[in-house]
Amino acid sequence: MKALAKKPKKKLPRPKLTRAKIAEIYKHLQTLDPHPKTELNYSNPYTLVVAVALSAQSTDVGVNKATKALFGKIDNPEQMLELGEDKLKEHIKTIGLYKTKAKNVIAAARRLVDVYGGQVPENRDDLESLAGVGRKTANVVLNTAFGQPTMAVDTHIFRVSNRTGMAPGKNPLEVELNLIRVTPDAYILNAHHWLILHGRYTCVARTPKCYNCIIANICKFKGKTKAVGT
C-alpha cells in the first residue's frame, strides 16, 4: 500500500534506527493494542472532521464532553448550518478557542454543502480547503474515515519520532515524510494511532515513563528515566 505524502523540498534528517528496528517498534506497540483507534467520538466522516478540528489545542476528553450533546443532534453539514454559529458556540464553549472554532465549523459546513454536495471529500487538497482543516486534520480524516495510509503528526507523534530516533524532523512535515518513508506497509494504517497513544500515555512530554516502556531497549533517547525508588 503506497503512503500518501508529497516529496520533500530538501533532504530529510536521517533516522537513527534501522528499518528493522523501526519495524520492531511497531511490532511491540501492536501487541499492546492490536486494533487501535482514535479516542475522539464520532459517527461518520463529517462528525470526525468536526471533532478533529475542535481538538486543536484541546484534549480529546474535553472535546468528547462538548460534542456528546452536539452529535446527538447533528451528523451532517446541513444540520450544522441549521443549528447556526451561536447555538454551536453554546455546545462547545468549554473548548479552547471555541469562538474561532465555531466560525470555522460553520464555514466548513457551508463549503461542504455548496461545493461537495454535503459529502466529505476523500482527498487532502479538498479537505484542506475547508475552514479550520489543516494537514494534520486532513490526514486524520483520510486515515480514520477512509482507510488511507496517511500519517497525522501531532505533538505526541513529533515527540516520539524525535526521541526514539525513528523519524527525526525539525517540523511536523519532516517527521510525517520520514515516518511515511520508514514505516513498513504492514503497519502504516495503524501507525499514527500507536504513536499517539504511546506519546500520550508512556512517552509523555516532561518525564517519559521509560521504566514502563515496551520499546525502551530500542529507543535512542539518552535521558531514559527510572521508576521512583530504583
C-alpha positions as CSV (number, residue, x, y, z in Angstrom):
1,M,0.0,0.0,0.0
2,K,1.6,3.3,-1.1
3,A,1.5,6.0,1.5
4,L,0.3,9.5,0.7
5,A,3.0,12.2,1.0
6,K,4.5,14.9,-1.1
7,K,8.2,14.9,-1.9
8,P,10.3,16.9,0.4
9,K,12.0,20.1,-0.9
10,K,15.2,19.2,0.8
11,K,16.9,16.1,2.2
12,L,15.2,14.7,5.3
13,P,17.1,14.1,8.6
14,R,18.5,10.6,8.7
15,P,16.7,8.1,11.1
16,K,18.9,6.9,14.0
17,L,17.4,3.5,13.8
18,T,17.5,0.8,11.1
19,R,14.3,-0.1,9.3
20,A,14.4,-3.4,11.0
21,K,14.5,-1.7,14.4
22,I,11.6,0.6,13.4
23,A,9.6,-2.4,12.3
24,E,10.3,-4.0,15.7
25,I,9.0,-0.8,17.5
26,Y,5.7,-1.2,15.6
27,K,5.5,-4.9,16.3
28,H,5.8,-4.2,20.1
29,L,3.3,-1.4,20.0
30,Q,0.9,-3.6,18.1
31,T,1.0,-6.2,20.9
32,L,-0.3,-3.5,23.3
33,D,-3.3,-2.6,21.1
34,P,-3.8,-4.7,18.0
35,H,-6.7,-2.6,16.8
36,P,-6.1,1.0,17.8
37,K,-8.5,3.8,17.1
38,T,-8.9,7.5,17.7
39,E,-10.1,8.5,21.2
40,L,-12.4,11.1,19.7
41,N,-16.0,10.2,19.5
42,Y,-17.6,10.4,16.0
43,S,-20.3,8.6,14.0
44,N,-19.3,9.3,10.4
45,P,-16.7,11.2,8.3
46,Y,-18.4,14.6,8.9
47,T,-18.5,14.3,12.6
48,L,-14.9,13.2,12.6
49,V,-13.9,16.3,10.6
50,V,-15.7,18.4,13.2
51,A,-14.2,16.5,16.2
52,V,-10.7,16.7,14.9
53,A,-11.0,20.4,14.1
54,L,-12.3,21.1,17.6
55,S,-9.4,19.1,19.2
56,A,-6.7,21.6,18.2
57,Q,-5.1,22.8,21.4
58,S,-7.7,20.8,23.4
59,T,-7.9,17.3,24.8
60,D,-9.9,14.5,23.3
61,V,-11.6,14.1,26.6
62,G,-12.7,17.7,26.6
63,V,-13.9,17.6,23.0
64,N,-15.9,14.4,23.7
65,K,-17.7,16.0,26.6
66,A,-18.6,19.0,24.4
67,T,-19.7,17.0,21.4
68,K,-21.8,14.4,23.2
69,A,-25.0,16.5,23.1
70,L,-24.0,18.2,19.8
71,F,-23.5,14.9,17.9
72,G,-26.8,13.7,19.3
73,K,-28.4,16.4,17.2
74,I,-26.0,16.9,14.3
75,D,-24.4,14.4,11.9
76,N,-24.2,16.3,8.6
77,P,-23.2,19.7,7.4
78,E,-26.8,20.7,6.5
79,Q,-27.9,20.2,10.1
80,M,-24.9,22.2,11.3
81,L,-25.9,25.1,9.2
82,E,-29.4,24.9,10.5
83,L,-28.1,24.9,14.1
84,G,-26.1,28.0,13.4
85,E,-23.0,29.6,14.8
86,D,-24.5,31.0,18.0
87,K,-26.0,27.7,19.1
88,L,-22.9,25.8,18.2
89,K,-20.9,28.1,20.5
90,E,-23.1,27.1,23.4
91,H,-22.3,23.5,22.7
92,I,-18.5,23.9,22.5
93,K,-17.9,26.9,24.9
94,T,-15.9,24.6,27.2
95,I,-13.3,24.1,24.5
96,G,-10.4,26.4,24.0
97,L,-10.7,29.0,21.1
98,Y,-14.4,28.0,20.8
99,K,-15.5,31.2,19.1
100,T,-13.0,30.8,16.2
101,K,-13.6,27.1,16.0
102,A,-17.4,27.7,15.8
103,K,-16.9,30.1,13.0
104,N,-14.7,27.7,11.1
105,V,-17.1,24.7,11.6
106,I,-19.9,26.7,10.1
107,A,-17.8,28.0,7.2
108,A,-16.6,24.4,6.5
109,A,-20.2,23.1,6.6
110,R,-21.2,25.8,4.1
111,R,-18.4,24.8,1.7
112,L,-19.3,21.1,2.1
113,V,-22.9,21.8,1.1
114,D,-22.1,24.3,-1.6
115,V,-19.1,22.6,-3.3
116,Y,-19.2,19.0,-2.3
117,G,-22.9,18.2,-2.1
118,G,-22.7,17.7,1.7
119,Q,-20.2,14.9,1.4
120,V,-16.7,14.9,3.0
121,P,-14.1,14.7,0.2
122,E,-11.6,11.9,0.2
123,N,-8.5,13.8,-0.8
124,R,-6.2,16.1,1.1
125,D,-6.4,19.1,-1.1
126,D,-10.2,19.3,-0.9
127,L,-10.2,18.7,2.8
128,E,-7.6,21.4,3.4
129,S,-9.9,23.8,1.5
130,L,-12.3,23.6,4.4
131,A,-12.0,26.3,7.1
132,G,-10.2,25.0,10.2
133,V,-8.8,21.9,8.5
134,G,-5.1,21.8,8.2
135,R,-2.8,19.0,7.0
136,K,-2.9,17.1,10.3
137,T,-6.7,17.1,10.5
138,A,-6.9,16.1,6.8
139,N,-4.5,13.2,7.4
140,V,-6.6,12.0,10.4
141,V,-9.8,12.0,8.4
142,L,-8.2,10.3,5.4
143,N,-6.7,7.6,7.6
144,T,-9.5,7.1,10.1
145,A,-12.6,7.6,8.0
146,F,-11.3,6.4,4.6
147,G,-8.6,4.0,5.4
148,Q,-5.8,5.8,3.5
149,P,-2.2,5.4,4.6
150,T,-1.5,8.8,5.9
151,M,0.4,10.0,8.9
152,A,-1.1,12.7,11.1
153,V,1.7,14.2,13.1
154,D,0.6,15.9,16.4
155,T,2.8,16.9,19.3
156,H,2.8,13.3,20.6
157,I,4.0,11.8,17.4
158,F,6.5,14.6,16.8
159,R,8.0,13.9,20.3
160,V,8.0,10.1,20.0
161,S,9.5,10.2,16.5
162,N,12.4,12.5,17.6
163,R,13.0,10.9,20.9
164,T,13.2,7.4,19.6
165,G,15.2,8.4,16.6
166,M,12.9,6.5,14.3
167,A,11.8,9.5,12.2
168,P,13.5,12.8,13.3
169,G,12.5,16.1,11.9
170,K,12.6,19.8,12.7
171,N,8.9,20.3,12.0
172,P,5.8,18.1,11.7
173,L,6.0,17.8,7.9
174,E,9.6,16.5,8.1
175,V,8.5,13.9,10.7
176,E,5.5,13.0,8.6
177,L,7.5,12.4,5.5
178,N,10.2,10.5,7.4
179,L,7.6,8.3,9.1
180,I,5.9,7.5,5.7
181,R,9.3,6.6,4.3
182,V,10.4,4.2,7.1
183,T,7.1,2.7,8.3
184,P,6.5,-0.8,6.8
185,D,3.4,-1.3,4.8
186,A,2.1,-3.8,7.3
187,Y,1.8,-1.2,10.0
188,I,1.1,2.0,8.0
189,L,-2.7,2.2,8.6
190,N,-2.5,2.0,12.3
191,A,0.9,3.6,12.8
192,H,-0.2,7.1,13.8
193,H,-2.7,5.7,16.3
194,W,0.0,3.6,18.0
195,L,2.5,6.5,18.1
196,I,-0.1,9.0,19.5
197,L,-1.2,6.6,22.3
198,H,2.5,5.9,23.1
199,G,3.2,9.6,23.4
200,R,0.0,10.3,25.3
201,Y,0.5,7.6,28.0
202,T,4.1,6.5,28.1
203,C,6.5,8.8,26.2
204,V,5.0,11.8,27.9
205,A,6.4,15.3,27.5
206,R,8.0,16.2,30.8
207,T,9.1,12.9,32.3
208,P,8.7,9.9,30.0
209,K,7.9,6.6,31.6
210,C,10.9,4.8,30.2
211,Y,10.8,2.3,33.1
212,N,7.4,1.1,31.8
213,C,8.1,1.4,28.1
214,I,7.9,-1.7,25.8
215,I,10.4,-0.2,23.3
216,A,12.9,1.3,25.8
217,N,15.6,-1.1,24.7
218,I,15.3,0.1,21.1
219,C,14.7,3.8,21.7
220,K,17.7,6.1,21.2
221,F,16.6,8.6,23.9
222,K,19.7,9.3,26.1
223,G,17.8,10.6,29.2
224,K,15.9,7.5,30.0
225,T,14.1,7.7,33.3
226,K,13.9,5.1,36.1
227,A,11.0,4.3,38.4
228,V,10.9,6.1,41.7
229,G,12.9,4.1,44.3
230,T,15.1,2.3,41.8
